[in-house]
């Protein structure tokens, strides 16, 4: 009998709904960004993640349509296991992550004296890495 492939992404996800940050009255998240990592931008508000920013979770859905600026809500996976695109520095198994470039995550920096009050900006635990393409991460 062979070993059965595991689909860890099917492990019970934890989802939360947030408002969407805006720039000039236009929502900062659009349908094209579903599946990408997001960051917390204000009270109960999310937006696209930037390099080195705190990784909140994976954008899984947006209500309404791209034309409904100000009325949409974002559903974000904040717990469980998910797959996300990576950029340099590509994380290794066991690493924690922060925002990368263009909708990706990357290896978190080492703990230093520059970490903010409240702790390091890193989040998650990398469970598997697919070359330089993506990784599977436990949102813990």
Residue pairs with C-beta under 8 A, 6 or more apart in sequence:
8 81
8 127
8 128
8 136
9 81
9 82
9 83
9 136
11 80
11 81
12 80
13 60
13 77
13 79
13 80
13 81
13 82
14 77
14 78
14 79
14 80
14 139
15 60
15 75
15 76
15 77
15 78
16 57
16 75
16 76
16 78
17 73
17 74
17 75
17 76
18 40
18 44
18 45
18 46
18 73
18 74
18 76
19 44
19 45
19 46
19 73
19 74
20 27
20 28
20 29
20 45
20 46
20 47
20 62
20 72
20 73
20 74
21 27
21 28
21 29
21 41
21 42
21 45
21 46
21 47
22 28
22 69
22 70
25 69
25 70
26 69
27 66
27 69
27 70
27 72
28 41
28 47
28 48
29 38
29 46
29 47
29 48
29 59
29 62
29 72
29 74
30 62
30 66
31 62
31 65
31 66
33 48
33 59
33 103
34 59
34 60
34 61
34 62
35 58
35 59
35 60
36 48
36 49
36 58
36 59
36 84
36 85
36 103
36 104
37 49
37 55
37 56
37 57
37 58
37 59
37 84
37 99
37 100
37 103
37 104
37 105
38 46
38 47
38 48
38 49
38 56
38 57
38 58
38 59
38 74
38 76
39 46
39 47
39 48
39 49
39 50
39 53
39 54
39 55
39 56
39 99
40 46
40 54
40 56
41 47
46 56
46 59
46 74
46 76
48 103
49 55
49 56
49 99
49 100
49 103
49 105
50 99
51 99
51 100
51 101
51 106
52 98
52 99
52 109
52 121
53 98
53 99
53 121
54 98
54 99
54 121
54 123
55 97
55 98
55 99
55 105
55 123
55 124
56 76
56 78
56 123
57 76
57 77
57 78
57 79
57 82
57 139
58 76
58 77
58 82
58 84
58 139
59 74
59 75
59 76
60 75
60 76
60 77
61 74
61 75
62 72
62 73
62 74
62 75
63 71
63 72
63 73
63 75
64 71
64 72
77 139
78 139
79 139
79 140
80 138
80 139
81 127
81 136
81 137
81 138
81 139
82 136
82 137
82 139
83 134
83 135
83 136
83 137
84 104
84 105
84 134
84 135
84 137
85 100
85 103
85 104
85 105
85 133
85 134
86 100
86 104
86 105
86 106
86 129
86 132
86 133
86 134
86 135
87 100
87 101
87 102
87 104
87 105
87 106
88 100
88 106
88 132
89 106
89 107
90 106
90 107
90 129
90 132
90 135
91 97
91 105
91 106
91 107
91 108
91 126
91 129
91 135
92 107
92 126
92 129
93 126
93 127
93 128
93 129
94 125
94 126
95 107
95 108
95 125
95 126
96 107
96 108
96 120
96 122
96 123
96 124
96 125
96 126
97 105
97 106
97 107
97 108
97 122
97 123
97 124
97 126
97 135
97 137
98 105
98 106
98 107
98 108
98 109
98 121
98 122
98 123
99 105
99 106
100 106
105 135
105 137
108 120
108 121
108 122
108 123
109 121
109 122
111 120
115 121
123 139
123 140
124 137
124 138
124 139
124 140
125 137
125 138
125 140
126 135
126 136
126 137
126 138
127 135
127 136
127 137
127 138
128 135
128 136
129 135
129 136
130 136
